[in-house]
């Protein structure tokens, strides 16, 4: 299973997942086709490799604040 399939399953509410959980895609493929596919799957954000730590954390903070995340039991 790749990230595209995983994102699709989550967004459809499968695998007992919260379908609205923020998804940030991490990829080395920064082509326009890949970007389009990622956002068509309703991912929240995209970070490309090589990863810049502060940039990644800013994306995490931005997306975590858009939805109140429930605690894992």
Backbone as JSON Lines, residues from 0, in Angstrom:
{"i":0,"aa":"X","n":[0.85,-1.18,0.0],"ca":[0.0,0.0,0.0],"c":[0.9,1.23,0.0]}
{"i":1,"aa":"X","n":[0.62,2.15,-0.9],"ca":[1.4,3.39,-0.94],"c":[0.62,4.53,-0.27]}
{"i":2,"aa":"X","n":[1.22,5.69,-0.26],"ca":[0.59,6.83,0.4],"c":[-0.7,7.29,-0.26]}
{"i":3,"aa":"X","n":[-0.78,7.14,-1.58],"ca":[-2.01,7.51,-2.28],"c":[-3.17,6.63,-1.81]}
{"i":4,"aa":"X","n":[-2.92,5.33,-1.77],"ca":[-3.96,4.39,-1.34],"c":[-4.32,4.62,0.12]}
{"i":5,"aa":"X","n":[-3.32,4.84,0.94],"ca":[-3.56,5.08,2.36],"c":[-4.41,6.33,2.57]}
{"i":6,"aa":"X","n":[-4.07,7.42,1.87],"ca":[-4.84,8.66,1.99],"c":[-6.28,8.44,1.56]}
{"i":7,"aa":"X","n":[-6.47,7.72,0.47],"ca":[-7.81,7.43,-0.03],"c":[-8.63,6.66,0.99]}
{"i":8,"aa":"X","n":[-8.03,5.65,1.6],"ca":[-8.73,4.84,2.61],"c":[-9.12,5.69,3.81]}
{"i":9,"aa":"X","n":[-8.19,6.53,4.27],"ca":[-8.47,7.4,5.42],"c":[-9.61,8.36,5.09]}
{"i":10,"aa":"X","n":[-9.56,9.0,3.93],"ca":[-10.59,9.97,3.57],"c":[-11.96,9.33,3.39]}
{"i":11,"aa":"X","n":[-11.99,8.06,3.06],"ca":[-13.27,7.35,2.92],"c":[-13.77,6.82,4.27]}
{"i":12,"aa":"X","n":[-13.01,7.07,5.34],"ca":[-13.41,6.65,6.67],"c":[-13.11,5.19,6.96]}
{"i":13,"aa":"X","n":[-12.27,4.58,6.16],"ca":[-11.93,3.18,6.34],"c":[-10.9,2.97,7.44]}
{"i":14,"aa":"X","n":[-10.7,1.71,7.79],"ca":[-9.69,1.3,8.79],"c":[-9.92,1.98,10.13]}
{"i":15,"aa":"X","n":[-11.18,2.26,10.46],"ca":[-11.53,2.89,11.73],"c":[-10.76,4.18,11.98]}
{"i":16,"aa":"X","n":[-10.53,4.96,10.93],"ca":[-9.81,6.23,11.03],"c":[-10.78,7.4,11.02]}
{"i":17,"aa":"X","n":[-10.38,8.47,11.66],"ca":[-11.1,9.73,11.57],"c":[-10.85,10.26,10.16]}
{"i":18,"aa":"X","n":[-11.86,10.34,9.34],"ca":[-11.68,10.72,7.94],"c":[-11.2,12.16,7.76]}
{"i":19,"aa":"X","n":[-11.28,12.97,8.81],"ca":[-10.86,14.37,8.71],"c":[-9.5,14.64,9.34]}
{"i":20,"aa":"X","n":[-8.8,13.58,9.75],"ca":[-7.47,13.79,10.33],"c":[-6.57,14.48,9.32]}
{"i":21,"aa":"X","n":[-5.77,15.44,9.75],"ca":[-4.88,16.12,8.81],"c":[-3.86,15.15,8.21]}
{"i":22,"aa":"X","n":[-3.67,15.25,6.91],"ca":[-2.69,14.42,6.2],"c":[-1.7,15.35,5.52]}
{"i":23,"aa":"X","n":[-0.43,15.22,5.88],"ca":[0.64,15.96,5.24],"c":[1.48,14.94,4.48]}
{"i":24,"aa":"X","n":[1.55,15.1,3.17],"ca":[2.28,14.17,2.33],"c":[3.74,14.6,2.27]}
{"i":25,"aa":"X","n":[4.64,13.62,2.45],"ca":[6.07,13.84,2.35],"c":[6.55,13.07,1.13]}
{"i":26,"aa":"X","n":[7.09,13.78,0.14],"ca":[7.47,13.14,-1.11],"c":[8.71,13.77,-1.72]}
{"i":27,"aa":"X","n":[9.41,12.97,-2.52],"ca":[10.54,13.49,-3.3],"c":[10.07,13.89,-4.7]}
{"i":28,"aa":"X","n":[8.87,13.49,-5.05],"ca":[8.32,13.75,-6.38],"c":[7.51,15.04,-6.36]}
{"i":29,"aa":"X","n":[8.1,16.1,-6.89],"ca":[7.46,17.41,-6.84],"c":[6.91,17.82,-8.21]}
{"i":30,"aa":"X","n":[6.51,16.84,-9.01],"ca":[5.96,17.16,-10.32],"c":[4.53,17.68,-10.17]}
{"i":31,"aa":"X","n":[4.07,18.41,-11.17],"ca":[2.71,18.94,-11.1],"c":[1.68,17.82,-11.09]}
{"i":32,"aa":"X","n":[1.96,16.7,-11.76],"ca":[1.04,15.57,-11.76],"c":[0.88,14.99,-10.36]}
{"i":33,"aa":"X","n":[1.99,14.83,-9.66],"ca":[1.93,14.27,-8.3],"c":[1.23,15.24,-7.37]}
{"i":34,"aa":"X","n":[1.55,16.52,-7.47],"ca":[0.9,17.53,-6.61],"c":[-0.61,17.51,-6.84]}
{"i":35,"aa":"X","n":[-1.03,17.44,-8.1],"ca":[-2.45,17.41,-8.42],"c":[-3.12,16.18,-7.81]}
{"i":36,"aa":"X","n":[-2.48,15.02,-7.96],"ca":[-3.04,13.78,-7.43],"c":[-3.16,13.84,-5.91]}
{"i":37,"aa":"X","n":[-2.15,14.38,-5.25],"ca":[-2.16,14.48,-3.79],"c":[-3.34,15.33,-3.32]}
{"i":38,"aa":"X","n":[-3.56,16.46,-3.96],"ca":[-4.64,17.35,-3.51],"c":[-6.02,16.87,-3.97]}
{"i":39,"aa":"X","n":[-6.06,16.1,-5.06],"ca":[-7.33,15.47,-5.45],"c":[-7.78,14.44,-4.42]}
{"i":40,"aa":"X","n":[-6.8,13.83,-3.74],"ca":[-7.11,12.86,-2.68],"c":[-7.47,13.56,-1.37]}
{"i":41,"aa":"X","n":[-7.46,14.88,-1.38],"ca":[-7.85,15.7,-0.24],"c":[-6.83,15.68,0.9]}
{"i":42,"aa":"X","n":[-5.55,15.57,0.53],"ca":[-4.51,15.75,1.55],"c":[-4.49,17.21,1.95]}
{"i":43,"aa":"X","n":[-4.07,17.5,3.17],"ca":[-4.09,18.87,3.66],"c":[-2.89,19.69,3.21]}
{"i":44,"aa":"X","n":[-1.75,19.01,3.06],"ca":[-0.54,19.76,2.75],"c":[0.49,18.83,2.14]}
{"i":45,"aa":"X","n":[1.58,19.42,1.67],"ca":[2.64,18.69,0.99],"c":[3.99,19.25,1.41]}
{"i":46,"aa":"X","n":[4.92,18.37,1.69],"ca":[6.3,18.75,1.99],"c":[7.18,17.9,1.09]}
{"i":47,"aa":"X","n":[8.13,18.54,0.41],"ca":[9.01,17.8,-0.48],"c":[10.38,17.58,0.16]}
{"i":48,"aa":"X","n":[11.01,16.5,-0.28],"ca":[12.35,16.17,0.18],"c":[13.35,16.93,-0.68]}
{"i":49,"aa":"X","n":[14.49,17.3,-0.16],"ca":[14.94,17.06,1.21],"c":[14.15,17.92,2.19]}
{"i":50,"aa":"X","n":[13.94,17.37,3.35],"ca":[13.09,18.0,4.36],"c":[13.86,19.07,5.12]}
{"i":51,"aa":"X","n":[13.23,20.22,5.24],"ca":[13.74,21.3,6.07],"c":[12.96,21.22,7.38]}
{"i":52,"aa":"X","n":[13.63,20.89,8.47],"ca":[12.98,20.66,9.76],"c":[12.02,21.75,10.2]}
{"i":53,"aa":"X","n":[12.46,23.0,10.28],"ca":[11.55,24.06,10.71],"c":[10.33,24.19,9.79]}
{"i":54,"aa":"X","n":[10.53,24.01,8.48],"ca":[9.41,24.1,7.54],"c":[8.41,22.97,7.79]}
{"i":55,"aa":"X","n":[8.9,21.75,8.0],"ca":[8.04,20.61,8.28],"c":[7.23,20.86,9.56]}
{"i":56,"aa":"X","n":[7.89,21.32,10.61],"ca":[7.19,21.57,11.86],"c":[6.16,22.69,11.72]}
{"i":57,"aa":"X","n":[6.44,23.68,10.88],"ca":[5.44,24.74,10.66],"c":[4.2,24.17,9.97]}
{"i":58,"aa":"X","n":[4.4,23.23,9.04],"ca":[3.26,22.58,8.36],"c":[2.46,21.74,9.35]}
{"i":59,"aa":"X","n":[3.16,21.02,10.21],"ca":[2.48,20.2,11.22],"c":[1.66,21.08,12.14]}
{"i":60,"aa":"X","n":[2.26,22.16,12.64],"ca":[1.54,23.07,13.54],"c":[0.34,23.7,12.85]}
{"i":61,"aa":"X","n":[0.51,24.13,11.62],"ca":[-0.6,24.74,10.87],"c":[-1.76,23.76,10.71]}
{"i":62,"aa":"X","n":[-1.46,22.54,10.33],"ca":[-2.52,21.57,10.05],"c":[-3.11,20.97,11.32]}
{"i":63,"aa":"X","n":[-2.33,20.85,12.36],"ca":[-2.86,20.33,13.63],"c":[-3.82,21.32,14.25]}
{"i":64,"aa":"X","n":[-3.6,22.6,13.99],"ca":[-4.47,23.61,14.59],"c":[-5.77,23.78,13.83]}
{"i":65,"aa":"X","n":[-5.88,23.19,12.62],"ca":[-7.13,23.33,11.85],"c":[-8.21,22.37,12.31]}
{"i":66,"aa":"X","n":[-7.85,21.39,13.09],"ca":[-8.83,20.42,13.58],"c":[-8.41,19.99,14.98]}
{"i":67,"aa":"X","n":[-9.33,19.94,15.87],"ca":[-9.04,19.47,17.21],"c":[-8.83,17.95,17.13]}
{"i":68,"aa":"X","n":[-7.64,17.53,17.44],"ca":[-7.33,16.11,17.37],"c":[-7.76,15.41,18.66]}
{"i":69,"aa":"X","n":[-8.35,14.27,18.52],"ca":[-8.78,13.54,19.72],"c":[-7.6,12.75,20.25]}
{"i":70,"aa":"X","n":[-7.63,12.51,21.55],"ca":[-6.56,11.73,22.19],"c":[-6.71,10.27,21.81]}
{"i":71,"aa":"X","n":[-5.57,9.63,21.64],"ca":[-5.58,8.2,21.38],"c":[-5.77,7.47,22.67]}
{"i":72,"aa":"X","n":[-6.71,6.54,22.71],"ca":[-7.01,5.81,23.94],"c":[-5.96,4.76,24.22]}
